[in-house]
Amino acid sequence: MTRSTLTPLPLGLMRLVHLTTLALATALVAACGGADDGPPAAPLPAAVAPTITAQPAAAVTVAEGSSAALSVAAESNAGALSYQWRSGTAPTVIDGATGASYTTPAASLVDDGKLFSVEVSNSAGTTISANATLLVTERSWSAPSVPRNAQEAGDRVTDTGTLAVAVDSTGATYMVFGEARPNGAIGLRISYTPSGQTVPQYTSWLGASDLPANVSEHDVKVVASDNGHVLAVWRRGLRDDIGGTIAFALLQPGGGSWSGGGFFSGADGASPAAAYVGNGVFEIVWRQLASSESTAYDIVASRLAFNSTTPNGQVLGTESIEAESANALAPQIASDGAGNVLIAFSTSADVDRTYGNTRTAAATSWTAANAQQFSGSFPMALSSMAMNAQGRAVVLMRSSLTQVYVSQYQFAGNESGWIGDAQYVANYNPNTVVEPVAVFGAGNDFSIVSVHNFGRSLSQWPCNAEGCGSLQSILISSLDNAFTQLRAGRDAAGNVIVLVGQDQGNSLGVMAGAMRWHAGRNEWRPLAYAGTLGSYHLNGPLQLAVRPDGSASAIYPAAIDDQTFVRAWHFR
């Protein structure tokens, strides 16, 4: 019998066999549910649409002209979140509103009550937020203030009626008013109030010349350019039909110190008017006594450059655009800001007539406009004029039969000219000197605002290039000659603000009031009925400037304790 002999394994190989056997045993134990195992891993949750953790505010209240901020917060277990804001009862997508927050455009009254919501999406679906309601509070007039930075009682205007107000391209307000100088004479002051504020930051005397106590409201103008430069022009000297010379002063952007000024001497200038032509150029126009005889007048215009390259001003030229016109009345001027200018004036020789002269952006001299476009069926006297940025001018005239006529002029290169004949609009009040005014809306649409029916009714006529529509009543008073003054302006959205002086009767006197035509709502809204714009009696001319954003500033002399003080209102 043979005995087999086993050869021992090498030590390293034995260790390998041992470890392998141990691993297999461990695996078998694990497969059989060994006592050392933990609980099984939970399955991944199913992908779902986003969960909104913070809804937009249920209601957001903003002032008219301001923006509202809306926001939402959400969580996702299925990838990145995306957002799409919507508006309206039947929601429509708001282009570009694709963030967790959204800021609305400047709110109008037509936005009052508008609903906003947001769709929040991920790879699994979409969740829609609750609605947020936008509440818009209407603009209102601020409490009356003194239009100067020092609030002393030295703003007394002693019934001069020298008031003007303008707004520059930044929204800053410039107000010019007469005031008693330290020596007791009357001079002009100008104040500067930055955009969004109601307290003037800067006030200075305007020129060194004293003013007569009875200077007319028409004798001071202030005009702002599109780059912040400001021109003030006024008549100085004796107050009669033809007395005085024309003075001007220039103010740098931002309400800084006066950087230039001067005056046009010669034959007794009177009643200046001014407009910003564009490209840093202003145009001043006035009437002066003709040199050849004492019963005729010249209508004179002068161009003035005032911009960053000519900070002290430069007179580009003075031109007599109408020579020796018998009994010419005060001229008016309007421009589209792109170089086109229209000047109009009336005469009272044998019969009243209104004439016009134009200067296009490419022209180097004035061109006489077709006077027949103004004449209509009866003699005409110029009431007011306006021009929009498209070069469309509206000229309002009052006939000898107390009727209102309108002529339109369109600047269009070589095709410039009057559009049809003067159109009859309506009867006019023969017992008041309140002239009708025209204000442009969107495009070439405009409204004529007028006092009529013996001063008892305030109305508007909506018009366009083809003609004017039916009368729309604004206010009706129970008193004859109740409406004593009228000013109007419009904003970029076509809303019209009308400022009026309204006689409340012998015991209450004349108060200032305002109305606004809201283009979006197609209705007149009472901004402030007569008497609530201020508790003071109106003791001089109203002046109004309306900004493109719908805010406005007003200024007028107020009677306080038998004295006259300047007061300013801001509609914000």
C-alpha positions as CSV (number, residue, x, y, z in Angstrom):
1,M,0.0,0.0,0.0
2,T,1.3,3.2,-1.1
3,R,0.9,6.4,1.1
4,S,0.4,9.7,-0.7
5,T,2.4,12.7,0.3
6,L,0.9,16.3,0.4
7,T,3.1,19.2,-0.4
8,P,2.4,22.2,1.9
9,L,1.2,25.5,0.1
10,P,3.5,28.5,0.3
11,L,2.6,30.9,3.1
12,G,1.5,33.8,0.7
13,L,-0.8,31.6,-1.3
14,M,-2.4,30.3,1.9
15,R,-3.2,33.9,3.0
16,L,-4.8,34.6,-0.4
17,V,-7.0,31.5,-0.1
18,H,-7.9,32.5,3.4
19,L,-8.9,36.0,2.4
20,T,-10.9,34.8,-0.6
21,T,-12.8,32.3,1.6
22,L,-13.6,35.0,4.1
23,A,-14.9,37.3,1.4
24,L,-17.2,34.6,0.0
25,A,-18.5,33.8,3.5
26,T,-19.2,37.5,4.2
27,A,-21.1,37.8,0.9
28,L,-23.2,34.7,1.8
29,V,-24.0,36.1,5.1
30,A,-25.0,39.5,3.6
31,A,-27.2,37.7,1.0
32,C,-28.9,35.8,3.8
33,G,-29.7,39.0,5.7
34,G,-26.9,39.1,8.2
35,A,-27.5,40.7,11.6
36,D,-25.2,43.7,10.9
37,D,-27.2,45.2,7.9
38,G,-28.9,48.7,8.0
39,P,-32.4,49.6,6.5
40,P,-32.7,49.7,2.7
41,A,-32.1,53.0,0.9
42,A,-35.4,55.1,0.3
43,P,-36.5,55.4,-3.3
44,L,-36.0,58.8,-5.0
45,P,-39.2,61.1,-4.9
46,A,-41.2,61.6,-8.1
47,A,-40.4,64.9,-10.0
48,V,-43.2,67.5,-9.4
49,A,-44.0,71.0,-10.5
50,P,-42.5,73.9,-8.5
51,T,-43.8,74.7,-5.0
52,I,-44.4,78.4,-4.4
53,T,-43.1,79.2,-0.9
54,A,-43.9,83.0,-1.0
55,Q,-46.7,84.4,-3.1
56,P,-46.7,87.9,-4.6
57,A,-48.3,90.4,-2.3
58,A,-52.1,90.3,-2.6
59,A,-52.3,94.0,-3.1
60,V,-49.6,96.6,-4.0
61,T,-50.5,100.3,-3.8
62,V,-48.5,102.9,-5.7
63,A,-48.9,106.6,-6.6
64,E,-49.8,107.4,-10.2
65,G,-46.7,107.7,-12.2
66,S,-44.7,105.3,-10.0
67,S,-43.7,101.7,-10.6
68,A,-44.7,98.7,-8.5
69,A,-42.3,95.9,-7.5
70,L,-43.7,92.3,-7.5
71,S,-41.8,89.1,-6.5
72,V,-42.3,85.4,-5.9
73,A,-40.2,82.6,-4.2
74,A,-40.4,78.9,-5.2
75,E,-38.6,75.5,-4.8
76,S,-38.0,72.8,-7.3
77,N,-36.9,69.1,-7.2
78,A,-36.8,68.8,-11.0
79,G,-34.2,71.1,-12.3
80,A,-33.9,74.9,-12.7
81,L,-36.8,77.2,-12.3
82,S,-38.1,79.6,-15.0
83,Y,-40.6,82.4,-14.6
84,Q,-43.2,84.2,-16.8
85,W,-45.2,87.1,-15.4
86,R,-48.7,87.8,-16.8
87,S,-51.3,90.6,-16.4
88,G,-55.0,91.0,-16.8
89,T,-58.2,89.2,-15.8
90,A,-57.6,86.9,-18.8
91,P,-53.9,86.8,-18.3
92,T,-51.6,87.8,-21.1
93,V,-47.8,87.3,-21.1
94,I,-45.6,90.3,-20.3
95,D,-42.7,90.3,-22.7
96,G,-39.3,90.2,-21.0
97,A,-40.8,89.6,-17.5
98,T,-39.0,86.3,-16.9
99,G,-37.4,86.7,-13.5
100,A,-38.5,85.9,-9.9
101,S,-39.2,89.7,-9.5
102,Y,-41.0,92.1,-11.9
103,T,-41.2,95.9,-11.8
104,T,-44.2,97.4,-13.7
105,P,-44.0,100.4,-15.9
106,A,-45.1,103.8,-14.5
107,A,-48.7,103.2,-13.4
108,S,-51.6,105.1,-14.8
109,L,-55.2,105.3,-13.5
110,V,-56.1,102.8,-16.2
111,D,-53.9,100.3,-14.3
112,D,-55.9,100.6,-11.1
113,G,-57.2,97.2,-10.2
114,K,-55.1,95.3,-12.8
115,L,-54.2,91.7,-11.8
116,F,-50.7,90.3,-12.0
117,S,-49.6,86.6,-11.6
118,V,-46.5,84.5,-12.5
119,E,-46.0,81.1,-14.0
120,V,-43.2,79.2,-12.3
121,S,-41.9,76.2,-14.3
122,N,-39.4,73.3,-14.1
123,S,-38.9,70.1,-16.1
124,A,-41.9,68.5,-14.4
125,G,-44.5,71.2,-14.9
126,T,-45.8,74.7,-14.1
127,T,-47.4,76.3,-11.0
128,I,-49.3,79.6,-11.2
129,S,-49.1,82.0,-8.4
130,A,-52.0,83.8,-6.7
131,N,-53.0,87.2,-8.2
132,A,-51.5,90.4,-7.0
133,T,-53.9,93.5,-7.4
134,L,-52.3,96.8,-8.4
135,L,-54.0,99.8,-6.7
136,V,-53.1,103.2,-8.1
137,T,-53.7,106.4,-6.1
138,E,-54.3,109.5,-8.2
139,R,-51.9,112.4,-8.3
140,S,-52.7,115.4,-6.1
141,W,-51.6,119.0,-5.6
142,S,-49.1,119.7,-2.9
143,A,-49.8,122.3,-0.3
144,P,-49.0,125.8,-1.5
145,S,-45.3,126.8,-1.1
146,V,-43.2,129.9,-1.6
147,P,-41.2,129.6,-4.9
148,R,-37.9,130.5,-3.4
149,N,-35.3,128.7,-1.3
150,A,-35.4,131.3,1.6
151,Q,-38.9,131.3,3.1
152,E,-39.0,134.9,4.3
153,A,-41.9,137.1,3.6
154,G,-40.1,139.0,0.9
155,D,-41.9,137.3,-2.0
156,R,-44.5,140.1,-2.3
157,V,-45.2,140.8,-5.9
158,T,-47.2,144.0,-5.5
159,D,-49.7,143.1,-8.2
160,T,-47.1,143.2,-11.0
161,G,-48.5,139.9,-12.5
162,T,-45.0,139.1,-13.7
163,L,-45.1,135.3,-13.6
164,A,-43.7,132.5,-15.8
165,V,-43.0,128.8,-15.2
166,A,-41.1,126.3,-17.3
167,V,-39.9,122.7,-16.9
168,D,-36.6,121.4,-18.5
169,S,-35.9,118.0,-19.9
170,T,-34.8,116.7,-16.5
171,G,-38.1,117.6,-14.9
172,A,-36.7,120.6,-13.0
173,T,-38.9,123.6,-12.5
174,Y,-38.0,127.2,-13.1
175,M,-40.3,130.0,-11.9
176,V,-40.0,133.7,-12.6
177,F,-41.9,136.2,-10.5
178,G,-41.8,139.9,-9.6
179,E,-40.7,140.8,-6.1
180,A,-39.9,143.9,-4.0
181,R,-36.2,144.6,-4.0
182,P,-34.4,145.7,-0.8
183,N,-34.6,149.3,-2.0
184,G,-38.4,149.0,-2.5
185,A,-38.3,148.8,-6.2
186,I,-39.7,145.8,-8.1
187,G,-37.4,143.3,-9.7
188,L,-37.6,139.8,-11.1
189,R,-36.5,136.7,-9.3
190,I,-36.1,133.2,-10.7
191,S,-36.1,130.0,-8.7
192,Y,-34.9,126.5,-9.5
193,T,-36.5,123.3,-8.1
194,P,-34.9,120.0,-9.0
195,S,-37.0,117.2,-10.4
196,G,-39.2,115.4,-7.9
197,Q,-38.8,118.1,-5.3
198,T,-41.2,120.9,-4.2
199,V,-38.7,123.2,-2.3
200,P,-36.5,125.5,-4.5
201,Q,-32.8,124.9,-4.3
202,Y,-31.7,128.1,-5.9
203,T,-33.1,131.6,-6.2
204,S,-31.6,134.8,-7.7
205,W,-32.4,138.2,-8.9
206,L,-33.0,138.1,-12.7
207,G,-31.3,141.1,-14.2
208,A,-30.5,144.4,-12.6
209,S,-33.4,146.5,-14.0
210,D,-36.4,147.4,-12.0
211,L,-39.8,146.7,-13.3
212,P,-42.8,149.0,-13.5
213,A,-45.6,148.1,-11.0
214,N,-48.2,147.5,-13.7
215,V,-46.2,145.3,-16.1
216,S,-48.4,142.8,-18.0
217,E,-48.4,139.1,-17.4
218,H,-47.4,138.7,-21.1
219,D,-44.2,140.5,-20.6
220,V,-42.1,137.8,-19.0
221,K,-41.3,134.4,-20.5
222,V,-39.0,131.5,-19.5
223,V,-38.1,128.7,-21.9
224,A,-36.0,125.6,-21.3
225,S,-34.1,123.6,-23.9
226,D,-33.7,119.9,-24.3
227,N,-30.2,120.0,-22.7
228,G,-31.1,121.9,-19.6
229,H,-30.2,125.5,-20.7
230,V,-32.8,128.1,-19.8
231,L,-33.6,131.4,-21.4
232,A,-35.6,134.2,-19.6
233,V,-36.8,137.2,-21.6
234,W,-38.8,140.2,-20.5
235,R,-39.6,143.7,-21.3
236,R,-38.1,146.5,-19.2
237,G,-38.8,150.2,-19.0
238,L,-41.9,152.2,-19.0
239,R,-45.3,150.5,-19.1
240,D,-47.5,151.7,-22.0
241,D,-48.5,150.3,-25.3
242,I,-45.0,150.5,-26.9
243,G,-42.6,151.3,-24.1
244,G,-39.5,149.5,-23.1
245,T,-36.6,147.4,-24.4
246,I,-36.3,143.6,-24.6
247,A,-33.9,142.0,-22.1
248,F,-32.8,138.4,-21.7
249,A,-30.7,136.3,-19.3
250,L,-29.3,132.8,-19.5
251,L,-29.1,130.1,-16.9
252,Q,-26.8,127.1,-17.1
253,P,-28.2,123.5,-16.6
254,G,-28.8,122.5,-13.0
255,G,-29.9,125.9,-11.7
256,G,-26.5,127.4,-11.6
257,S,-25.6,131.0,-11.8
258,W,-26.5,133.2,-14.7
259,S,-23.8,133.0,-17.4
260,G,-24.9,135.7,-19.8
261,G,-27.5,138.1,-20.9
262,G,-28.2,141.4,-22.5
263,F,-30.9,143.4,-24.2
264,F,-32.0,144.5,-27.7
265,S,-32.1,148.3,-27.9
266,G,-33.8,150.4,-30.5
267,A,-37.3,151.5,-31.0
268,D,-39.4,150.8,-28.0
269,G,-39.8,147.0,-27.8
270,A,-42.9,145.4,-26.3
271,S,-44.5,142.0,-25.4
272,P,-41.7,139.5,-26.1
273,A,-42.3,135.8,-26.9
274,A,-39.8,133.0,-27.1
275,A,-39.4,129.4,-28.1
276,Y,-36.7,126.7,-28.1
277,V,-35.9,126.0,-31.7
278,G,-33.5,123.0,-31.2
279,N,-29.8,122.4,-31.4
280,G,-29.1,124.8,-28.6
281,V,-30.9,127.7,-30.4
282,F,-33.7,129.9,-29.0
283,E,-35.8,132.4,-30.9
284,I,-37.1,135.6,-29.4
285,V,-39.8,137.7,-31.2
286,W,-41.3,141.1,-30.2
287,R,-43.1,144.1,-31.5
288,Q,-41.4,147.5,-31.8
289,L,-42.3,150.9,-33.1
290,A,-41.3,151.3,-36.7
291,S,-38.6,153.9,-37.2
292,S,-40.3,155.7,-40.1
293,E,-43.5,156.7,-38.3
294,S,-45.2,156.5,-34.9
295,T,-48.3,154.7,-36.0
296,A,-46.7,151.5,-37.5
297,Y,-44.8,148.6,-36.0
298,D,-42.2,146.1,-36.9
299,I,-42.3,142.5,-35.9
300,V,-38.7,141.6,-35.0
301,A,-37.1,138.2,-34.3
302,S,-33.7,137.3,-33.1
303,R,-32.0,134.0,-32.8
304,L,-29.8,133.2,-29.8
305,A,-27.4,130.3,-29.4
306,F,-27.0,129.1,-25.9
307,N,-25.5,125.7,-25.3
308,S,-22.4,123.9,-24.0
309,T,-20.2,125.5,-26.8
310,T,-21.6,129.0,-26.3
311,P,-22.2,129.2,-22.5
312,N,-22.5,133.0,-22.4
313,G,-24.9,133.1,-25.4
314,Q,-24.4,134.3,-28.9
315,V,-26.8,136.4,-31.0
316,L,-27.0,134.7,-34.4
317,G,-28.9,137.5,-36.0
318,T,-31.8,139.9,-35.7
319,E,-34.3,140.2,-38.5
320,S,-37.4,142.3,-39.2
321,I,-39.9,139.8,-40.4
322,E,-42.8,142.2,-40.8
323,A,-42.0,145.9,-41.5
324,E,-44.3,148.8,-40.7
325,S,-47.4,146.9,-40.1
326,A,-50.2,149.2,-39.0
327,N,-51.3,148.5,-35.5
328,A,-49.6,145.1,-35.2
329,L,-50.4,143.4,-31.9
330,A,-48.2,141.2,-29.8
331,P,-46.7,138.3,-31.7
332,Q,-46.7,134.6,-30.6
333,I,-44.2,131.9,-31.5
334,A,-44.1,128.1,-31.5
335,S,-41.5,125.5,-32.6
336,D,-41.3,121.8,-32.9
337,G,-37.8,121.7,-31.3
338,A,-36.3,120.4,-34.6
339,G,-35.7,123.8,-36.2
340,N,-39.1,124.6,-37.6
341,V,-40.7,127.8,-36.3
342,L,-44.0,129.6,-36.8
343,I,-44.7,133.2,-35.8
344,A,-48.2,134.7,-35.9
345,F,-49.6,138.1,-35.0
346,S,-52.7,140.2,-35.5
347,T,-53.3,143.7,-36.7
348,S,-56.1,146.1,-35.9
349,A,-55.9,148.5,-38.8
350,D,-59.1,148.7,-40.8
351,V,-60.2,145.2,-39.8
352,D,-58.5,142.6,-37.6
353,R,-56.4,140.0,-39.4
354,T,-54.0,137.4,-38.2
355,Y,-50.8,136.8,-40.2
356,G,-48.0,134.3,-40.1
357,N,-44.4,133.8,-40.9
358,T,-42.5,130.6,-41.0
359,R,-38.9,129.4,-40.9
360,T,-38.0,125.8,-41.6
361,A,-35.0,124.0,-40.2
362,A,-33.1,124.4,-43.5
363,A,-34.1,128.0,-44.2
364,T,-31.9,131.0,-43.5
365,S,-34.6,133.6,-43.5
366,W,-38.3,134.0,-42.7
367,T,-41.0,133.3,-45.3
368,A,-44.4,135.0,-45.2
369,A,-47.2,132.5,-44.7
370,N,-50.4,132.7,-46.7
371,A,-52.5,135.3,-44.8
372,Q,-55.7,134.1,-46.5
373,Q,-55.5,130.9,-44.5
374,F,-56.1,133.1,-41.5
375,S,-58.8,135.4,-42.8
376,G,-61.8,133.1,-42.9
377,S,-65.2,134.8,-43.4
378,F,-64.8,137.5,-40.8
379,P,-61.9,139.6,-39.4
380,M,-59.7,137.6,-37.1
381,A,-57.6,138.2,-34.0
382,L,-55.0,135.8,-32.8
383,S,-55.9,133.9,-29.6
384,S,-53.2,131.3,-29.1
385,M,-51.1,128.8,-30.9
386,A,-49.3,125.5,-30.3
387,M,-47.0,123.1,-32.1
388,N,-46.2,119.4,-31.6
389,A,-42.9,117.5,-32.1
390,Q,-44.1,116.4,-35.6
391,G,-44.2,120.0,-36.9
392,R,-48.0,120.3,-36.8
393,A,-49.1,123.8,-35.7
394,V,-52.5,124.9,-34.5
395,V,-53.5,128.5,-34.6
396,L,-56.7,129.6,-32.9
397,M,-58.4,132.9,-33.8
398,R,-61.4,134.8,-32.5
399,S,-63.5,136.5,-35.1
400,S,-65.4,139.8,-34.8
401,L,-68.6,137.8,-34.4
402,T,-67.1,136.1,-31.3
403,Q,-66.6,132.8,-33.1
404,V,-63.6,130.5,-32.7
405,Y,-61.7,129.4,-35.9
406,V,-58.7,127.1,-36.2
407,S,-56.0,126.9,-38.9
408,Q,-53.4,124.1,-39.1
409,Y,-49.9,124.3,-40.6
410,Q,-47.7,121.3,-41.3
411,F,-43.9,121.5,-41.6
412,A,-42.9,118.8,-44.0
413,G,-39.8,119.9,-46.0
414,N,-40.7,121.4,-49.4
415,E,-44.3,120.3,-48.9
416,S,-44.8,122.6,-45.8
417,G,-48.0,124.7,-45.8
418,W,-51.4,125.4,-44.4
419,I,-53.9,122.5,-44.3
420,G,-57.2,123.7,-45.8
421,D,-58.9,126.9,-44.8
422,A,-59.6,128.2,-41.4
423,Q,-62.3,126.0,-39.8
424,Y,-65.1,127.3,-37.7
425,V,-65.3,125.6,-34.3
426,A,-67.8,127.3,-32.1
427,N,-69.3,130.5,-30.7
428,Y,-67.2,132.3,-28.2
429,N,-68.1,134.3,-25.1
430,P,-68.2,138.0,-26.0
431,N,-68.1,139.1,-22.4
432,T,-64.8,137.8,-21.3
433,V,-61.2,138.1,-22.4
434,V,-60.4,134.4,-21.6
435,E,-58.9,133.2,-24.9
436,P,-59.2,129.6,-26.1
437,V,-56.2,127.3,-26.1
438,A,-55.1,124.2,-28.0
439,V,-53.3,121.2,-26.6
440,F,-51.9,118.3,-28.6
441,G,-52.6,114.7,-27.7
442,A,-51.3,111.6,-29.4
443,G,-49.9,112.2,-32.9
444,N,-51.7,115.1,-34.5
445,D,-54.9,114.9,-32.4
446,F,-55.5,118.0,-30.3
447,S,-58.2,119.5,-28.1
448,I,-59.4,123.1,-28.0
449,V,-60.3,124.2,-24.5
450,S,-62.5,127.3,-24.3
451,V,-64.6,129.4,-21.9
452,H,-67.9,130.4,-23.5
453,N,-71.6,130.9,-22.8
454,F,-70.9,134.3,-21.3
455,G,-68.1,132.9,-19.1
456,R,-70.3,130.3,-17.5
457,S,-69.1,127.2,-19.3
458,L,-65.7,125.5,-19.7
459,S,-65.6,123.0,-22.6
460,Q,-63.3,121.2,-25.0
461,W,-63.6,120.2,-28.6
462,P,-61.6,117.1,-29.6
463,C,-60.0,117.7,-33.0
464,N,-57.7,116.0,-35.5
465,A,-56.3,116.8,-39.0
466,E,-59.8,116.5,-40.6
467,G,-61.7,118.7,-38.2
468,C,-63.2,119.1,-34.7
469,G,-65.8,117.0,-33.0
470,S,-68.7,117.9,-30.8
471,L,-68.4,120.1,-27.7
472,Q,-67.7,118.3,-24.5
473,S,-68.6,120.1,-21.3
474,I,-66.0,120.2,-18.5
475,L,-67.6,122.6,-15.9
476,I,-70.7,124.8,-15.8
477,S,-71.1,127.6,-13.3
478,S,-74.3,129.2,-12.1
479,L,-72.6,132.6,-12.2
480,D,-72.1,134.7,-15.3
481,N,-68.4,135.4,-16.2
482,A,-67.4,132.8,-13.5
483,F,-64.4,131.6,-15.4
484,T,-61.8,134.4,-15.5
485,Q,-58.6,132.6,-16.5
486,L,-57.6,129.5,-18.5
487,R,-54.4,127.6,-18.8
488,A,-53.9,124.1,-20.2
489,G,-51.1,121.6,-20.9
490,R,-50.7,117.9,-21.8
491,D,-48.4,115.0,-20.9
492,A,-46.8,112.4,-23.1
493,A,-49.8,110.0,-22.6
494,G,-52.3,112.6,-24.0
495,N,-53.7,113.6,-20.6
496,V,-54.7,117.2,-20.4
497,I,-54.6,119.4,-17.3
498,V,-56.7,122.5,-17.3
499,L,-56.2,125.3,-14.7
500,V,-58.9,127.9,-14.2
501,G,-59.7,130.9,-12.2
502,Q,-63.3,130.7,-11.0
503,D,-65.3,133.5,-9.5
504,Q,-67.1,132.2,-6.4
505,G,-69.1,135.3,-5.8
506,N,-68.6,138.7,-4.2
507,S,-67.9,137.4,-0.7
508,L,-65.5,134.6,-1.7
509,G,-63.6,136.1,-4.6
510,V,-61.8,134.2,-7.4
511,M,-60.2,130.9,-6.6
512,A,-58.0,128.6,-8.6
513,G,-59.2,125.1,-9.6
514,A,-58.1,122.3,-11.9
515,M,-59.5,119.5,-14.0
516,R,-57.8,116.7,-16.0
517,W,-58.8,114.9,-19.1
518,H,-57.6,111.3,-18.6
519,A,-57.0,109.9,-22.1
520,G,-56.9,106.3,-21.0
521,R,-60.2,106.4,-19.1
522,N,-61.7,108.8,-21.6
523,E,-63.1,111.1,-18.8
524,W,-62.7,114.4,-17.1
525,R,-61.5,114.0,-13.5
526,P,-61.6,116.7,-10.8
527,L,-58.1,117.3,-9.6
528,A,-59.2,120.1,-7.4
529,Y,-62.4,122.0,-7.6
530,A,-62.2,125.8,-7.4
531,G,-61.2,126.8,-3.9
532,T,-59.4,123.6,-3.0
533,L,-56.2,124.3,-4.9
534,G,-55.5,126.9,-2.3
535,S,-57.5,128.9,0.3
536,Y,-56.1,132.2,-1.0
537,H,-57.9,134.5,-3.5
538,L,-56.5,134.5,-7.0
539,N,-55.0,138.0,-7.5
540,G,-53.2,137.7,-10.8
541,P,-52.4,135.5,-13.7
542,L,-52.3,131.7,-13.5
543,Q,-49.3,130.0,-15.1
544,L,-49.0,126.2,-15.7
545,A,-46.3,123.8,-16.9
546,V,-47.0,120.1,-17.5
547,R,-44.2,117.5,-17.6
548,P,-44.2,114.5,-20.1
549,D,-44.7,112.1,-17.1
550,G,-48.0,113.8,-16.1
551,S,-46.8,115.8,-13.2
552,A,-47.2,119.6,-13.3
553,S,-46.4,122.9,-11.5
554,A,-48.5,126.0,-11.2
555,I,-47.8,129.5,-9.9
556,Y,-50.1,132.5,-9.2
557,P,-50.3,135.6,-7.0
558,A,-52.5,135.0,-4.0
559,A,-54.2,137.7,-2.0
560,I,-53.4,137.3,1.7
561,D,-54.4,139.9,4.2
562,D,-54.8,142.6,1.6
563,Q,-51.3,141.9,0.2
564,T,-50.2,139.9,-2.8
565,F,-47.8,137.0,-2.5
566,V,-46.6,134.4,-5.0
567,R,-47.6,130.8,-4.3
568,A,-46.6,127.6,-6.1
569,W,-48.4,124.3,-6.4
570,H,-46.9,121.0,-7.6
571,F,-49.1,118.2,-9.0
572,R,-47.2,114.9,-8.2
